[in-house]
Amino acid sequence: MTKKANKQAIIDIIRMKPVWEPEEEASEKELHYYHVTDALNRKWQTIGLNVSDAIQVFEHGNDDNWTRIIEPAPYNPNLSTNDLINMLNISPEAIGIRNDMQIILNTVERRNEYVNRIVNVNGEATFVLLHQMKDEYLQRDQVTDEQFMQLYAVNPVEALSVYFLQPIDIIAYWEWEAAGGTCEKAIQYKQEKPLTPFIQAIERAEDESRGIVSGF
């Protein structure tokens, strides 16, 4: 069985004109264009001899020719993370990526951007784009130091999660605090290396508390 590149649900599929103008009377074996509306509310064009065939071609994924997005999803001002998770049919057991999406796609603008940028929908594509966008946000659209400091004063666990764009629990925060981690150290580390994972920040704070000069 061919591995599906597009595993997203299909909301609607409509047969359009033949791919080539028939020279004789139309045949059931004639290739037609099909317009597919997917679960993200995007419209695709694909081809097939019939509906089942067109769906199989669609599942092979984008090829920029026969199978491609012809209308992007409209901007959804009410798009929630749970909506997006359901649209992408992410399993309840996939706790890691569900948590990552909650943290990384933490504004409606980011969620709509994700819908706009993803093409084929499958587990690998979903993960790769999410973490590509995470790196971009950490380098170019990071929460400001002032916002981070204000949030840290109220809820340091949430502040660190937003600042590092990764789920951080109370245990990890206790490790950070025990290592001498502070709001100011987090800012320093992220200024030096924006993509620093929180575990590396803890390790650096531990080294510094023991008088070991370390860097990234």
N, C-alpha and C positions, 0 to 999 in steps of 0.2 A: 504494500500500500504506500502511495506517495505521501510524504510528510506534508501536512498542510502548513502553508506560510500564513494564511489568513484564517484564523479560528473564530472570528467575531460573528455574532448573530446577524442574520439578514432580516430586515424589517419588511422590505418590499422588493419585488423584482418585476420588471416590465419588459416585454419583447418590443424591440424597435425595428428599424428598417433592415433589410438584408445588407450584409457586408459588401456584397457585389451585386450589381443590378442583374437580375435574372434575364438570360437571353430567351428562355422559353417559359412555359408555365411553371409557377413556383412549385418547388419540391419540398417535402418534409425534411429532406436531408440538406437543406439550405442553411448556411451560416447566417445568423442574425446578430445584430448588436443587442445587448441587454443593459438596462439601467437598473442598478442595484442600490438600494438605500440600506446602509448598515446601521448597527446599534448606536453608533456615535452620531447618526443623522447626517452622514456624508453620502453624496451620490457618486457612484462609480459607473464607469462604462466597461463592459466586458463582452465576450462573444460566446456563442454556443449554437449547437444544432437544435437544442430544446432547453427548457428551464433547468433540468438536472445537469445537463452538459455545461451550461453557463455557470451554474453554481460551482461545479468542479473547477472550471477555469478560474473563477474568482478566488477559490481557495488556494490556488497555486500562487497567488499574490501578484502584487504590482509588477508590471514589466515596462511601464512608461509608453506602451504602444496599445495593445489590445485591452489590457486591464489597467485602469488608472482612475484616480479620483478626478471627477469633472466638476464637482461642486463641493467646497469645504463645508463643514458643519457651521451653522450660524452661531454667532456668539451667544452664549447662554448665561445671563447675569445671575441665575439661580443655581448654577451647577455646583453641587456639593461633592465632597470626596467620595461619599457613599454612592452617589449617583454614578460617578466615574468608575468606581470599582465594579458596580453592577453592569454598566455598559461594556466593560472590558471582560466581564465574566470571570473575575479573579476568584479563585476558590476560597472558601472560608478557612481552609487549612493553610493557605499561603499568608501566614501572619506577618512574616517579614516584610513582604512588599506592600501589604496593606498598611502596616505601620509607617513604612518609608513614605508612602503616598500622602498619608496624613500630615507628616512633618514637612516634606519637601514641597508639595503642592498645596501650600497653606493659605493661598488666596484664590479667589475666583478667577483672577486674571491668569494665574499660573496654571490653573486647571484647564482653562480654555486654550491656553498656549499649548498645553500637552496634547489636547484633542487635535489642534491645528497641525502639529508637527509629526505625530505618529502616522505611519502609513499602514503597513501590514500589522495586524494585531495577533500576537502570539506571546508566549511567556518570555522568550529571549528579547524580542523587540520592546516589549513593555518595560523590562528591567533596564535594558541598555539606555533607552531614551530617558527614563526617569533619572538615572545616575549621571548621564551627560548633562541634563538640565541642573541637577544638584551642583555639579562642579561649576557650571556657568554662574549660578546664583551666588555661590560662595566667593567667586572671583569678581563679579561685576554688579551684583544686586544684593549684597549682604545687608542684613539689618544694621543700622548705624550703631556706633559704639554708645552713643547717648541712649538710644532706645534699649540696647542690651543692658546697660547699667541700671536703668530704671526698672526693667523687668526683673533683673537679678536681685534687686533689693526686695522685691515682693515675692518672687517665686523662682529661686535659682535653678531648680530642675527644669522648669519650662523654659527659662531663659537660655540655659545651655543647649537644650534641644533645638531651639530656634536658631541659636548662634552657630551651632555645628551642623545643623540640618540632619540630625540623626536622633532616633529615639534614645533618651537617657533616663534611667530610672533612679530611684532614691539610693540604691546600693552603689551605683556608679558615682553619684554625687558625693556620698560619704567617702568613697575612695579618693575622690578629687579633693575634698576638704581635708582629709587626713594627710594628704600629700602636701598640704600648704597651698592648694589651689585657691585662687581668688578671682574676682571679676577682672581685676587689672591684669593678672597673668594670662587669662583667657584672651583678652584683647591683644596683649603683646604677642602671644603665640600665633594668633590668627593674622596679625599684621605681617609677621615674618613669613608665614606660610599659610595662605588662606584655606588650603585643602587639608589641613591637619585634622586627622580623626581624633575623637575625644580620648581614646585609649592612649594615643601618643602624647596628648597633652598631660594626662595623668602621669605617664612614665617620666616625662620631662620635669614635672613638678616634684616627683619623688626624688629624681637625681639631684635637683637643686636643693631640696631639703636636706640631702646628705652631703652637700658641698661639692657635688660632682658637676662640673661645667659641661653642659650638654646643649645640643642644638638639633636641628632637623636635617 
